[in-house]
Amino acid sequence: MSTEEKYFQTGIELSKQIRLTEWLKEKNIVPGPARYTKSEVYNAVLEKTKFRPHIDCEYIDGVQFIKEIKVCFSKNLTLVHCDNIISTSSYGDSLLTNSRGSCSEDKPFLYPAKMNPAYLSQLTSQHSTVAFIVFGCGLLIMISLMVAMMVKTNRNVRIGYESL
């Protein structure tokens, strides 16, 4: 894959082979209000690929949501087990992650069809408030600096005429 186009085209071709959504649907794992265990999803993917996937979740307001299902390939694009995935910490250190992923083994997760609009509006209003406060503080600082510069400049200006 010598170009970005070839890289992404290969990704498209692989995604046509790895039909995760269909495989989950065959096992009655579909987006919606139902909750699923990590083992249900893990086993559904393992059954179809014969290779161990990596499943990651994210907690939002104490609720676990499925975030990503990784199906891994070797450099020659054959399926391989997703064991020993390396991630990078915020400090730049390499970390060996849980080979099955970050989802809790014993706590079911949601597979959302879409973001809850009420939750989204709550986030939006909170972010708007924070943005307004930051913008307001920045504006006040700029005005203060401008006034300070004007006062300093006016002290150096003499009123009237000066002879040379």
N, C-alpha and C positions, 0 to 999 in steps of 0.2 A: 504494500500500500504506500506508494511513493507520493501521493498527493492527498490533500484533505478530502477532495471529492471522492477518491477511491475508498478512503477510510469510512466516510459516511455512507457511501453506497453499500459497502460491505455490512455495515451496521443495519441498514434497511433489509438486506437479504437475510441476515441472521434473524432479525425480528420476525420475518415471515415464517421461519422454521420454528421459532420458540413462541408458541401461541399460549402464553401464560393465562390470559383472560379466559380463553376457551377451556383450558385445562381446569381452571378453578371452577368455572361454571358447571362443568361436568360433575363436579363434586358438591354442587349446590353452595358454592362459596361465591357470593355475588355482592356488589356494592349495596349498601342500605343500612338499616338500623340493627341488623343482626350482628352478633359478635362471634369471632372465630378464634380458635387457638392456633398457636404457632405450629403445633404438630399437624393440624389439619392441612394447613397451607404447605408446609414442608413436605409432607407425605404425598400430596397431590402433585407437586412439581417433581419430586424424586421418582414417583411412579412413571411419569412420562419421559423424563430425561435419563433416568438411571444414575444420575449424579446428584450429589448433595448441594442444595441451593444455600444461599445466605439471605436471611430475611431481617430487615431492619424496621424498627418502629420509632415513633416519636410520641412523647407525652405532651399534651396540650391541656392545660387546666386539670391535670390529674387523670386525664383519659388517654389510654394508649391507642394510637392509630397506626395502621400499617403504612410504611413510608416507601419501602423498596424491596423488591425481590431480585436478587442477583443470581444469574445463571452464568457460570464461568466457562471461559474458553482458553485453550492453550495458544501459544504463538502461531501454531499452524491451523488455528480455528476449529479444533475439535473440542467437544465438551469435556470438561474436567470437574472434579469436586471443588467446591468453593471453600476448601479448608485453608486456614492460615492466611486469611486476608490481612494485609498490612494497612493500617491507616496512619495518618499523621496527626499528632496532638496539636493543640494551639501553640505549644512551645517548640514545634518543629521536630519533636521526637517521633520515631517510628514505633507504633504500638501494634502488637498482635491482637486482633479482635477475636471475640467469641466466634468460633467457626460456624455456628448456626445463626449468628446475627444478634442484634440488640433487643429483640422483642422478648418480653418476659415469658418464660416457659409455662408459668402457671396462671397468668392473667390474660383472659381473652381480650382481643383488640377489635376496633372498628375498622371496617373497610368502606370508607365514605364514598358515596357517589359524587358528592360535591361538598363544598364548604357550607356550613350552616350560615345563612345570611345574617341571622341575629348576632352570631359570634363575629362575623366579618365586620358588621357595622360597629360593634363594640370596640374591636381593634382599631378600626378606622377613626372613631371618635377619640380614642385614647391617643393615637398617634397624631391626630390633628391638634389636640390640646398641647402635647409636648412640642410639636413643631411651632405652634403659635408662641409658646413661652420662649423657646430658643430664639425664634426670629425677633420677638419683642425685646429680649435682652440684648441681642446683637445690635438692633436699631438704636436702643438707648445708649449703648457704648459708643456707636458711631457719632451720634448727635453730641454726646459729651466731649468727644475728641475734637469735633469741629468747633464747638463753642470755646474750648480751651485754646485752640489754635487762633481763633479770631481775637480773643482777649489778649493773647500774647502779641499778636500782630498789631493790634490797636495801641498797645503800650509803647511800641517803637515808632509810631507815626506821630509827628508833631502837627499841631493845628496851626495854620497861618503860614507866613512866608519866612524863608530863612535865607539870609544872604550868604553868598559864597566868598 
